[in-house]
Amino acid sequence: MTSRYRFEGFVLDLSARALLADGVPAPLSGRQIDLLAALVSERGAVVSKNDLLNRVWPGQVVEENNAAVHVSALRRVLGREAIVTVTGQGYRFALPLIDEDAGAAQGQDTASASSGAAVPTVPTVRLRSLPSLSVTVHGRDHDLQTLLSRLVRHRLVTVVGAPGIGKSTLALACAHERRQASRDGVVWADLLQGGQAQDPVSAVAAALGLDPDLPLATLLEVLRPMSVLLVLDNAEGDADRVAAFCHALIEGTEDVTLMVTSRRVLRVPGERVLRTPPLSAPPAGRSVDEALGHGAVALLVDRVRAQGLPFSLGQHNLDQVTTLCRRLDGHPLALQLAAGRLATFGLDSLCERLNDRYRLLTRGTQAGPRRHQSLRACMDDSHALLSDVERLMLRRLEPFEGGFTLEMAAAALSDRQLDAWTVAEALEGLVDHSLVQVEGDERPRYEWLESIRAYGLLQLEEHGEVHLARHMHAYTVSQLFERAARAFEMMPDERWVVEFAPELGNVRAALDWCVEHAPVMGLGLLAHAVPLFELLGLRDEAGWRHAAYENELPHDLPPETLTRFCIDHARLMLPQDAAGAGVWFRRGLRASRTADDPSVRYRALCQQVLGDREISRAALRHAMGEMTALAGQCEGPHSERLRLLGLAARAHVWRLEGQAAEADKALCASLRLARDIGATAWMMDDLQRLITLLVGHGRSLPCASVLVREWEAGVVEGALRQRLRACRAAVLLAEGRLREARAVLELLTAPEGRCLAGPDGLEVCMPLLAWLACAEGRERDAAQLTGHVAAAWPQGPRQCPEAPWDALLQRLRMRMDDLQLADLREAGRRWMESEALAAALAPPEDVAREPPRAVPVIGWIDADQRRVGG
């Protein structure tokens, strides 16, 4: 057996288990010498990894990557070209051998020839020039730096993104930046030519100036000694074959870095993905310079000017330009196509026609590929790469606005009998193809770009599935909000809003469709979605959505849904039409008698007691009796919000009956329960009810005093803290501590306090300011404030059914005659808000002086000093 081998300045001495480099032993371990011997002894033949493991570690169980680690160490000593990785097979020793024991090189040549291991000749490389960067890259500075950074740290980076998003432009800009960083430069290979996917081996060989029919093994031999950045552009046409090629290249070379552009992820070991976002578009209200700092605006303006059009961005057209950029999602191809149509349609008409963008955005560059000549061609190109289930999902999920979850996607496709795993895999495929964006970690949420969603609508129309898709979307949202309504009974307001507020767009879309096509489903959804509208400050929208149904209620509406609609409709119309609200309260109460669930009737009774201003005292007492009888059945576990409603209703009746102490206890119990369950909005309303009770009663109430002191010591922020301060002012006034009450009210009416309190903060304070003026002996100011409030807020959105003005007016009548009171109230009606504030907090000693001076107002106050309520 041969014991010594010579190759390119090295001598492998098997008897001494040493590798000599110019007579000096190389720093190799015994295992590494054994592995080298196993390769050399095969004289150029391939040795599998299993054979190597068995020879070097006989009888031992070791990890497969041990061989790779030792091969890497040998390459550092012998050179990268000494040991070749044969993909899927193993390794072979590639240097020519001289068998010293056999005598001379002739013996080695003969042995090599007999084993068929002649080393092939490596072809000469002639790199093609890198494509020129013919356009200015706008808005990609951060993305470019991120890509450059990843290429330094990783050998395979895939740049993915939606069709036409600018992946190739970003990669080309990066390639020009990296030309000097790699010893052998940059190789650019386009894998999609003439609309046909190219074999990556042939494309790379051609880019290197080699024969396109070169086999993979030879191409790897060529690339192995090179230090180069290899760019594979448009890899989505045959992503599986590209993935296999990239894996072979990573395994078979050591200093080749790969950058791939693709509409889908390759899923190769070691791959790092950079998702290309749309270009940024400015929000409304930005200056011209700020707008030009956003990539979408800069690209649009640049492309318009490139056509020689006399276009300049200024304040006269800034709103239209930013609207156009936002509606096109900052999509580079769409923006370039829109720039080409600007001369024909103009900005306004262009924005109006975006609903038909796939007919509008055509006439792209004739020199580029077909997919860049229109937005439709670009999307068709991606659509052709999808599976049947992915295509189904692309069109059937089009109705979702503002995104959706995996569970919602499965529900919307439930008519197709697809299991959850099939839906999940198809959705993952759409994400991989960059057609769907995913946000969030704990509960991922999926979103469309508007242009992709519009393409889904085209597909729905072509398949005749528009009505079906809209129906399944409405059904999905309706089912979701049935669960949301149950969750609302048990979840804090803040957490519930975080969970369900993202679905506002879907709720609106479903309600819009249901009005005409599925009114029963729409009314059920509306009933369950009212808390969402109210917690988001959208009571007006909830009101007009209810009004859309009031004249055409379906006859087959379930009694529970009818009751909920009537009661909610009454509550929402109460500030504008108390008499009409009373009619709907009574209709809801009648409907509740036919419902099987007693809680439906209990809720209707409570809401009528709280809201119906037309109800008689006798009817109130009768409702109170019914409520008491039903309370035991309805106020059980997991019904805390129903219990809150019952407490507030009982407190209201007791207040009207003059039982202030009982009302005080009920309201404070309701407030403590609301705090325990996190019902922040209810706490705001209960504090207002407590203020109304204190103003009307005019004397101290023990439970309110204790509660306010306790809560002021706790951590309460924002509007709730300001409402609590208003309640504190009422307690102080009731206790006769006027100086302290004045100090609190001054804080509340200061600009900072009013900002925190919200738009209805001043309305809440007005009864307290009138009470303060009356208590300080400033009856004239108090009387004029009552007139001002009657004109400025005839019935505010959060005002209780019976505000405390009657009690204040009764106190004033004890100090002045009716004619004088009427004159003063009429004078107050003509006050501006600033005058009212100045009078409300005028010092007691200045009562007889000239009319009050105006103080500055902010926020929602009339900045032009117009008279409110005339």
Secondary structure, 3 states (H helix, E strand, C coil): CCCEEEECCEEEECCCCEEEECCEECCCCHHHHHHHHHHHHCCCCCEEHHHHHHHHCCCCCCCCHHHHHHHHHHHHHHCCCCEEEECCCEEEECCCCEEHHHCCHHHHHHHHHHHCCCCCCCCCCCCCCCCCCCCCCCCCHHHHHHHHHHHHHCCEEEEECCCCCCHHHHHHHHHHHCCCCCCCCEEEEECEECCEECCHHHHHHHHCCCCCCCCHHHHHHHHCCCCEEEEEECHHHHHHHHHHHHHHHHHHCCCEEEEEEECCCCCCCCEEEEECCCCCCCCCCCCHHHHHCCHHHHHHHHHHHHCCCCCCCCCCCHHHHHHHHHHCCCCHHHHHHHHHHHHHHHHHHHHHHHHHHHHHCCCCCCCCCHHHCCHHHHHHHHHCCCCHHHHHHHHHCCCCCCCECHHHHHHHCHHHCCCHHHHHHHHHHHHHCCCCEEECCCCCEEECCHHHHHHHHHHHHHHCCHHHHHHHHHHHHHHHHHHHHHHHCCCCHHHHHHHHHHHHHHHHHHHHHHHHHCHHHHHHHHHHHHHHHHHCCCHHHHHHHHHCCCCCCCCCCCHHHHHHHHHHHHHHHCCCCHHHHHHHHHHHHHHHCCCCCHHHHHHHHHHHHHHCCCCCHHHHHHHHHHHHHHHHHHCCCCCHHHHHHHHHHHHHHHHHCCCHHHHHHHHHHHHHHHHHHCCHHHHHHHHHHHHHHHHHHCCCCHHHHHHHHHHHCCCCCHHHHHHHHHHHHHHHHHCCCHHHHHHHHHHHHCHHHHHHHCCCHHHHHHHHHHHHHHHCCCHHHHHHHHHHHHHHCCCCCCCCCCCCHHHHHHHHHCCCCHHHHHHHHHHHHCCCHHHHHHHHCCCHHHCCCCCCCCCCCCCCCCCCCCCCCC
